[in-house]
């Protein structure tokens, strides 16, 4: 596995944060801690941006489905879908089990 390339940068920290970093993290591990924390925050920001984009451009509009306007309407729609004569297949959340092949 290839190690990602690294680049040296300069950043400014608020003094209390820097003091905590120096006190809690050994010198040789500070870059790793900062990189992991930055990556975690960037993932959070990307996810927030995706949610904001979905608010601006929703993939599902309630107006297109007036039959699902309230709880009673949703219950009625589900009852119709589950009515006898209509097959209902529950989605499985488990991965299919794999059997090891037999060596001969």
C-alpha positions as semicolon CSV with decimal commas, in nm:
position;residue;x (nm);y (nm);z (nm)
1;X;0,000;0,000;0,000
2;X;0,134;0,340;-0,097
3;X;0,179;0,600;0,172
4;X;0,017;0,932;0,080
5;X;0,266;1,209;0,011
6;X;0,306;1,465;0,284
7;X;0,377;1,835;0,264
8;X;0,503;2,067;0,533
9;X;0,286;2,369;0,620
10;X;0,277;2,637;0,886
11;X;-0,039;2,692;1,087
12;X;-0,131;2,918;1,374
13;X;-0,305;2,779;1,683
14;X;-0,468;2,962;1,969
15;X;-0,228;2,950;2,263
16;X;-0,451;2,729;2,488
17;X;-0,493;2,473;2,209
18;X;-0,120;2,465;2,142
19;X;-0,043;2,427;2,512
20;X;-0,284;2,133;2,537
21;X;-0,133;1,976;2,225
22;X;0,218;2,006;2,364
23;X;0,111;1,874;2,705
24;X;-0,097;1,579;2,584
25;X;0,071;1,462;2,263
26;X;0,435;1,353;2,235
27;X;0,634;1,565;1,990
28;X;0,678;1,286;1,735
29;X;0,303;1,225;1,717
30;X;0,170;1,579;1,691
31;X;0,162;1,591;1,311
32;X;-0,035;1,266;1,301
33;X;-0,285;1,391;1,561
34;X;-0,330;1,722;1,378
35;X;-0,368;1,548;1,039
36;X;-0,626;1,301;1,178
37;X;-0,825;1,578;1,349
38;X;-0,815;1,788;1,032
39;X;-0,929;1,493;0,817
40;X;-1,215;1,423;1,060
41;X;-1,327;1,787;1,052
42;X;-1,303;1,797;0,671
43;X;-1,527;1,487;0,648
44;X;-1,778;1,661;0,875
45;X;-1,768;1,978;0,663
46;X;-1,811;1,779;0,339
47;X;-2,110;1,595;0,484
48;X;-2,265;1,923;0,600
49;X;-2,213;2,066;0,250
50;X;-2,386;1,762;0,098
51;X;-2,684;1,807;0,332
52;X;-2,699;2,177;0,243
53;X;-2,692;2,085;-0,127
54;X;-2,979;1,840;-0,072
55;X;-3,179;2,118;0,094
56;X;-3,117;2,343;-0,206
57;X;-3,179;2,068;-0,467
58;X;-3,387;1,792;-0,305
59;X;-3,402;1,456;-0,476
60;X;-3,755;1,392;-0,347
61;X;-4,034;1,647;-0,342
62;X;-4,333;1,596;-0,116
63;X;-4,554;1,783;-0,365
64;X;-4,500;1,503;-0,616
65;X;-4,657;1,252;-0,373
66;X;-4,975;1,404;-0,226
67;X;-5,089;1,054;-0,125
68;X;-4,813;1,063;0,137
69;X;-4,906;1,402;0,282
70;X;-4,958;1,291;0,643
71;X;-4,918;0,996;0,877
72;X;-5,262;0,850;0,805
73;X;-5,203;0,868;0,429
74;X;-4,865;0,696;0,470
75;X;-5,022;0,420;0,683
76;X;-5,292;0,369;0,417
77;X;-5,033;0,350;0,137
78;X;-4,828;0,096;0,333
79;X;-5,136;-0,114;0,410
80;X;-5,217;-0,125;0,039
81;X;-4,862;-0,229;-0,044
82;X;-4,876;-0,504;0,219
83;X;-5,222;-0,626;0,124
84;X;-5,271;-0,999;0,052
85;X;-5,180;-1,086;-0,302
86;X;-4,896;-0,835;-0,309
87;X;-4,562;-0,995;-0,228
88;X;-4,360;-0,810;0,033
89;X;-3,987;-0,864;0,040
90;X;-3,800;-0,712;0,332
91;X;-3,460;-0,572;0,250
92;X;-3,188;-0,769;0,419
93;X;-2,929;-0,572;0,611
94;X;-2,699;-0,871;0,650
95;X;-2,431;-0,959;0,403
96;X;-2,486;-1,298;0,244
97;X;-2,291;-1,570;0,419
98;X;-1,998;-1,712;0,230
99;X;-1,900;-2,073;0,253
100;X;-1,544;-2,178;0,212
101;X;-1,481;-2,399;-0,084
102;X;-1,379;-2,754;-0,018
103;X;-1,026;-2,840;-0,120
104;X;-0,962;-3,182;-0,247
